[in-house]
């Protein structure tokens, strides 16, 4: 009987280790794509969001048509109230790519499952608008 209890304990510990180390954060990732790939998605998909994470001043100077603004420093407090569908395709950009990577990572950590980060507007060759 003692051997069975020890064997079961070992099996349970192994299962716990496997589950605990299985990379439970595998959903908490985003995909980095090129601006050309982002443009292709914009041309072929419906129901996506283009997310500009620059400052309001940068956004006002020119942004991708249809983009919504949530500055990177406000992602944590505003994303869930604005980006309500965590499975929706969200295309994220900033000026050069640093802030968009941080914002995409924060969104993924918050449970968003379909994040594509495509760098900065500096590399966007498909036109911008001002409002």
PyMOL commands that set and color helices and strands:
alter all, ss='L'
color gray80, all
select helices_A, chain A and resi 2-20+35-44+56-61+72-82+98-109+121-123
alter helices_A, ss='H'
color red, helices_A
select strands_A, chain A and resi 31-32+49-52+68-69+90-94+115-120
alter strands_A, ss='S'
color yellow, strands_A
deselect
rebuild
show_as cartoon
